[in-house]
């Protein structure tokens, strides 16, 4: 029982680390100024 609980807790911890790393990565990408891959380009007519 305790072993299964530890495995489940470890799995959720691993997921939290992965999602935190992805979030940090996307925030770092969004901070870059010379980003040519924006979905909405700032075009002034």
HELIX and SHEET records of a PDB file:
HELIX    1   1 UNK A    2  UNK A   31  1                                  30    
END                                                                             
